[in-house]
């Protein structure tokens, strides 16, 4: 699961970079094939909902026969009383036993009067044995830091208050 968490961190950092510049965040799909090769795909459709649905279909059907897949989509979340925009990450490990987790990276839009900010990632759910959240978090940040240019934007706009 740690490799999937690293992939999630990398993709999340890319989405944070795009959001910090005020750009549209199209769904991103990162998948690793059995030979170890990874492919990062930006899903482009006429409507965001269609692109997100295509990404979710890829997760459920795994047409590439990937060992791991991470899908990042932009969404609104309600975390307690806090309603926020977030990069929602769906990570799936297809090798037995199948496991998955969902996490979110909340952010404040670049269009907000206070400017762009990225907040602490949150684990939302998992399927399979309970994950080691500390190990996954460490792997997530290793992956985010591998995306060097995006990590610079993450650090610049980080607001750890939330």
MOFENMO-V251633 format. One record per residue. N is the residue number from 1. RES is the residue in one small letter. SS is DSSP state (hx for helix, st for strand, lp for the rest). PHI is phi in degrees with one decimal (* if undefined). Layout:
n=N res=RES ss=SS phi=PHI
n=N res=RES ss=SS phi=PHI
This chain:
n=1 res=x ss=lp phi=*
n=2 res=x ss=hx phi=-64.2
n=3 res=x ss=hx phi=-64.6
n=4 res=x ss=hx phi=-63.3
n=5 res=x ss=hx phi=-66.5
n=6 res=x ss=hx phi=-63.1
n=7 res=x ss=hx phi=-60.2
n=8 res=x ss=hx phi=-62.0
n=9 res=x ss=hx phi=-62.5
n=10 res=x ss=hx phi=-60.4
n=11 res=x ss=hx phi=-66.3
n=12 res=x ss=hx phi=-60.5
n=13 res=x ss=hx phi=-61.4
n=14 res=x ss=hx phi=-62.6
n=15 res=x ss=hx phi=-66.8
n=16 res=x ss=hx phi=-62.9
n=17 res=x ss=hx phi=-60.1
n=18 res=x ss=hx phi=-64.0
n=19 res=x ss=hx phi=-64.8
n=20 res=x ss=hx phi=-64.4
n=21 res=x ss=lp phi=-89.6
n=22 res=x ss=lp phi=79.7
n=23 res=x ss=lp phi=-80.2
n=24 res=x ss=lp phi=-73.7
n=25 res=x ss=lp phi=-96.5
n=26 res=x ss=lp phi=-79.1
n=27 res=x ss=lp phi=-57.5
n=28 res=x ss=st phi=-115.1
n=29 res=x ss=st phi=-125.0
n=30 res=x ss=st phi=-115.3
n=31 res=x ss=st phi=-135.4
n=32 res=x ss=st phi=-113.5
n=33 res=x ss=lp phi=-85.7
n=34 res=x ss=lp phi=-56.7
n=35 res=x ss=lp phi=-81.7
n=36 res=x ss=lp phi=91.9
n=37 res=x ss=lp phi=-75.7
n=38 res=x ss=st phi=-109.2
n=39 res=x ss=st phi=-131.0
n=40 res=x ss=st phi=-107.3
n=41 res=x ss=st phi=-124.3
n=42 res=x ss=st phi=-92.1
n=43 res=x ss=lp phi=-90.9
n=44 res=x ss=lp phi=-114.8
n=45 res=x ss=lp phi=-138.3
n=46 res=x ss=lp phi=-62.2
n=47 res=x ss=lp phi=-123.0
n=48 res=x ss=hx phi=-56.0
n=49 res=x ss=hx phi=-60.2
n=50 res=x ss=hx phi=-66.6
n=51 res=x ss=hx phi=-65.6
n=52 res=x ss=hx phi=-64.3
n=53 res=x ss=hx phi=-64.3
n=54 res=x ss=hx phi=-63.8
n=55 res=x ss=hx phi=-63.3
n=56 res=x ss=hx phi=-66.4
n=57 res=x ss=hx phi=-64.5
n=58 res=x ss=hx phi=-59.5
n=59 res=x ss=hx phi=-59.6
n=60 res=x ss=hx phi=-76.3
n=61 res=x ss=hx phi=-99.3
n=62 res=x ss=lp phi=47.5
n=63 res=x ss=lp phi=-64.8
n=64 res=x ss=lp phi=-86.4
n=65 res=x ss=lp phi=68.0
n=66 res=x ss=lp phi=-69.1
n=67 res=x ss=lp phi=-86.5
n=68 res=x ss=st phi=-140.8
n=69 res=x ss=st phi=-141.6
n=70 res=x ss=st phi=-127.4
n=71 res=x ss=st phi=-115.4
n=72 res=x ss=st phi=-114.7
n=73 res=x ss=st phi=-130.3
n=74 res=x ss=st phi=-84.2
n=75 res=x ss=st phi=-154.6
n=76 res=x ss=st phi=-99.4
n=77 res=x ss=st phi=-126.5
n=78 res=x ss=st phi=-113.4
n=79 res=x ss=st phi=-112.5
n=80 res=x ss=lp phi=67.5
n=81 res=x ss=lp phi=-89.1
n=82 res=x ss=st phi=-93.1
n=83 res=x ss=st phi=-105.5
n=84 res=x ss=st phi=-147.9
n=85 res=x ss=st phi=-79.5
n=86 res=x ss=st phi=-157.8
n=87 res=x ss=st phi=-86.0
n=88 res=x ss=st phi=-100.1
n=89 res=x ss=st phi=-114.9
n=90 res=x ss=st phi=-109.4
n=91 res=x ss=st phi=-113.0
n=92 res=x ss=st phi=-127.6
n=93 res=x ss=st phi=-112.3
n=94 res=x ss=lp phi=-93.7
n=95 res=x ss=lp phi=-73.7
n=96 res=x ss=lp phi=-62.6
n=97 res=x ss=lp phi=-78.4
n=98 res=x ss=lp phi=-59.9
n=99 res=x ss=st phi=-137.6
n=100 res=x ss=st phi=-155.5
n=101 res=x ss=st phi=-148.0
n=102 res=x ss=st phi=-125.8
n=103 res=x ss=st phi=-139.8
n=104 res=x ss=st phi=-137.0
n=105 res=x ss=st phi=-116.2
n=106 res=x ss=st phi=-65.9
n=107 res=x ss=st phi=-150.0
n=108 res=x ss=st phi=-105.1
n=109 res=x ss=lp phi=-57.6
n=110 res=x ss=lp phi=-64.3
n=111 res=x ss=lp phi=-82.0
n=112 res=x ss=lp phi=-67.3
n=113 res=x ss=lp phi=-58.1
n=114 res=x ss=lp phi=-81.8
n=115 res=x ss=lp phi=86.8
n=116 res=x ss=lp phi=-68.5
n=117 res=x ss=st phi=-149.2
n=118 res=x ss=st phi=-113.8
n=119 res=x ss=st phi=-111.0
n=120 res=x ss=st phi=-63.3
n=121 res=x ss=st phi=-62.7
n=122 res=x ss=st phi=-129.4
n=123 res=x ss=st phi=-80.4
n=124 res=x ss=st phi=-106.0
n=125 res=x ss=st phi=-163.6
n=126 res=x ss=st phi=-151.2
n=127 res=x ss=st phi=-126.3
n=128 res=x ss=lp phi=102.4
n=129 res=x ss=lp phi=-58.2
n=130 res=x ss=lp phi=-56.7
n=131 res=x ss=lp phi=-78.3
n=132 res=x ss=lp phi=-83.7
n=133 res=x ss=hx phi=-60.4
n=134 res=x ss=hx phi=-65.2
n=135 res=x ss=hx phi=-65.2
n=136 res=x ss=hx phi=-65.5
n=137 res=x ss=hx phi=-63.3
n=138 res=x ss=hx phi=-62.3
n=139 res=x ss=hx phi=-66.1
n=140 res=x ss=hx phi=-56.8
n=141 res=x ss=hx phi=-71.1
n=142 res=x ss=hx phi=-60.4
n=143 res=x ss=hx phi=-64.7
n=144 res=x ss=hx phi=-61.9
n=145 res=x ss=hx phi=-70.9
n=146 res=x ss=hx phi=-66.1
n=147 res=x ss=lp phi=-89.0
n=148 res=x ss=hx phi=-55.3
n=149 res=x ss=hx phi=-62.9
n=150 res=x ss=hx phi=-68.3
n=151 res=x ss=hx phi=-64.0
n=152 res=x ss=hx phi=-59.4
n=153 res=x ss=hx phi=-65.5
n=154 res=x ss=hx phi=-59.6
n=155 res=x ss=hx phi=-62.5
n=156 res=x ss=hx phi=-62.4
n=157 res=x ss=hx phi=-108.0
n=158 res=x ss=st phi=-69.6
n=159 res=x ss=lp phi=-127.0
n=160 res=x ss=lp phi=-80.5
n=161 res=x ss=lp phi=-67.9
n=162 res=x ss=lp phi=-115.3
